[in-house]
Structure formats: structure tokens, C-alpha cells
Amino acid sequence: MASVTFEDFRTGLDRRKSQEVSDLRSLQECKNAYVTTGMAVAKRPGLANLHNATALDATFKGIYIHDRKLVTVTHAAGFVAPPALAGYGISPPISATLEVIICGNPDTPGDTISRVWHMSSFNRRLYVVVEYASGVIRHFYGSLTELKATSPIATPISDVNCPNTKSVAISSSKVFAIGTNATGQAYVKYSATEDPTDWSSPDDASGALGLPVGLESGDDDDVIAVGTYRGNLLVFMTNNIQLWKTDPDPTQISLDTVIDNAYISFTDSQAPIGQDTVFLNDGGFFAAGQLLYTDRMDTGDIGSQITSVVGPKIAADAATNEPVSVHWAALNQYICAIKDEMFVLTASPAVQLSAWSQYTLPTGFVVEDMITFREFCFCKVSNVGGSYIYSLNPSKTIDDTYAAATSAIDVHIQSAFQSLGAQGRWKKIYGMDALFTGTANVQHRWDARTPTEKTTAISLSSDTRPGPMIPVELMTTEISFDITKSDNTAFTLNGLTYYFQPLGEF
């Protein structure tokens, strides 16, 4: 009797080929699970509600961690005081007090905030970029105490040359931002060294113009976003990416590389993982580092495995729900949230792991923002109960919603059709063994022409090898496993072994 064992799933979710010809290490479905550094597939961490039934004030927008405190933003005093936080990641290391800073539009005090585009720490103070419901964008800078003050309320940066645009990056002790293009040309502005309130000082700040990024574009390109890569400045144009070497001395700032036909569509989709900065455009996920140092778009197409999966989500929800991304150090993952789904890249250069997976969140969830600190990842999410802060908890096996309610995490792991080492030949499959941690339901598909047909589900637990062989009883040329799980327990797929008799050609 022959046998084949599947125990290396390092490719993760991969739809580059059809399910008839995908390789042994890829999956057709990897929902609410991720590939571990041991090449197994584990159920994703659960979402832990950090303040249960008490929703946040509806005017609170954005989330950031500064001085080990979670920080959110509102437009005016008079908000409902936030509830105390408790749960995974809170006390320690993050304070139980949610800090609220006030970044109001001085021209229209009642103008509510629609989005916080940027929050970062600069010289132990906060640099904040907010967009109001009116469409106005303003930049703020100050200490947490200054920005929390209700009398007087903090005011935006007043320098006339502060661009007040949505995309900001910090490099070489300067703040860089998209220019306003008021002159009909494309520039990136920068602040004075160590003073992000000064955008005008001669020989230090950019003044009225800035870095002439438009001169390095072969077309009528605008600046879409700025970011950083290995301490230098990334400039995303309409149809190219530029890398600028930065320096506190503006005369030492210089252009390094230009990659044509590369672009970003979603400003907040940038996040680092390993040696790359990953970002999202309408065509999928790309890696800036690979683009810059190979000068080839195909090598930078880090998300080609899931283009067919993420594409419909972008088309359906990205325009009204700005994608937001973070790097989560706990599992070395790039996580991009689009409304109620997360697209997750797990990487480990040490074991040559680069695997995508897809997380689906409870019904009605909309991810507004995310932030990470060491091994902790916090999400600001709205649902029918209001707006809440959640923490991804690796030891939690169910999602909290609000008011003590929960939602099951539905795991779905499905392989492509595999020929068990002999294409086009009949096999009589007698049975299988499962190497599980936990319990899940297993079904099988046997004909790629009718992929929705499956065997009756059976529930398997733990390591089945010491007991009787699990019967499968199929006559087929190919087989696909389909594993599902929805109960409140942990689960890891470590491997599957099939026992069969080759019968010859048909």
C-alpha cells in the first residue's frame, strides 16, 4: 500500500494557478488561519474586546500608542469620557486609560473628524494629521498634555508653508509631506531639522517648493503618498516610485532610484515586513524593496498569490473603507484590513516562509484603524453597537463583539486537487490519518470538474495514527481535503497522510 503525507504548507493561500494544478504546499482556502514557522496551519488569534459593553464616543477617530498609552482623536471638548481598558496587552504594558487628544478645525469648530491619516511620535511629541468632514486637512504637533488640553485647545501648525496634506513620513529628523502642487508642479515638502512646526527656514526647510519629484517623472504625475524604506524616503507618484536618500542637511538629499509603472492606491496600506515595505494598489499587494533593488515589477509582486481574492474586496469596499496596514511582530505578519476582512502575510526568512491567509471578521465589523506595540496588536472597530478597541489575542479562540456577546471563528482550510504522485492514474484510496492539534471536520473532494461535491464530514481529533485507519474509500485520480472548524477551541493542522493502492491508467 502506498502513502503520501502533506505536512508542509509554506506557500499558504495561493490562487496563481487553478486548483487542478496547484503544488503540494499551497492551499485554495486559508480562512481564519495562518501558516506557522513550522509550516503547519493554525487557527488565527481571537479578537478581545477591551471595554465590553461601553462604546467609545462617536467622535473618536484613529488609534495610536504613545508613551505606552493608547491615543485617539476628537475635534472638540465635551466628548463622553472613554471607559477604562482591560484585557490582553493592558496593564501591562499599555495603560488602562485611553487618552483623547483634541485636534479641532479652528475655522469651523463644529467640523467633525472623518479620518486620522497619520499619528507618529517625533522627539517624544505627537505629530497628527487629521481630515475633517468638510475635506480640510490640518497638521498638529505637541506633547500629549498640550494636545489633550481643553482650555486653550491646541491649534494646528501655523506655518504658511506647512502643506496640510494627508500623507506624512519622518526621516533624518525631518517631517516630509506631499506638496500642495499649487504651482502646477509636483513637490515633496519637508520641515526644518528637529522642528516639524517650521516649514519655512531658509537652508533647512523646504519653504514654498521642496523636493522636485515631478522632474523625475516622465509623465504628468502627482504625488500620491510618501513613506520610508530603510531610513530613506519613498515617494509614490501616479505612475512611479522614487527613493530619495535623506539627510538633515537639505543639500545632501538626493535621488537614488526611480521605478516606473509602480504606484500606490491606498495611503495607509504601507507597512514593513522583513526588508520590504509592502503596499496595496488596485492591482494587489507589492513590495517596494524588491521593486527598487531589482528594477522589475514581477519580483515586487509579493501578493500575486491572492490577487484574485483581494481584487473583488478592493472593488467592493476599499473606496468607502480606507485599507489600513500594520506589521505585527508577534507572528511577523503584515496585516492589511479592508472593512471586515484582513489579508495577512506571514514571513520568516530563516525557514523561507512567505504565506498569505485571509481573516474574516464578525458580521457588521468595520476596521477603522490598527496599531501595534511589540507583541500586541490593537484594532479600532465599529459595529452595530458602536466603536470599540480590540486586541488580537493568540490564546483566545473566539471573537468578542460587545456587551459580553461572542462570535465563532470559522476556520476553512482547503487544498487543491492532488494526484498523490501519479497524474492521470486511478487510485483506490483506503483511508487517512490526521495530525491535528484540536478537533475539526474533514471532507474530501474527488473530481475537479465538480468541485462543490464533497464526502460526508467526519470529526477528527488529535493524532489518529495510533488508532485504526480513518476510512476514506474513494476511487479517483485526484483528491482534495476540506477542513472546517467553528467551535471555541484551538486548532492546528500539522499534516494529513493518505493510504492508497495505485490501479493504473484509465
NORZI-V763779 format. One line per field, one symbol per residue. psi: psi as a letter, one per 40 degrees, with the letter a starting at -180 (. if undefined). Layout:
# NORZI-V763779
psi = ???
This chain:
# NORZI-V763779
psi = hiihhhehfddahhediiedeiideiidhghfiihieeeihiiiiihhhefbehiiheehiiiihhffhhhiiieiieihhiiiihahehgieiiehhhhihgihddgdehihdihdhhihhfeihhhhihideehhihihiidddeehehiiiiihehdehdfidhiihiffihiihiefdeeihihiiiihegeeheehiedidbebahgddeeheagiihdiiaihfeihhhhidfihihhhiidhdeehihdihhifiiidhdeehiihbeihiihaeeaiihdddddeefhdddegeeddededdddddddeddeghihiihhddegihhhhhceihhhhhihddefhghiihhhiihehhhdiiiihbeihihhhiadeahihihhhdeheihicifeiihihhhhhhiihhefegieiiihhdaiihgihaiihhiiiehedgeehiihhihiiahedeaihhhdgihieiihihhiheigiihhhdihhhhihheai.
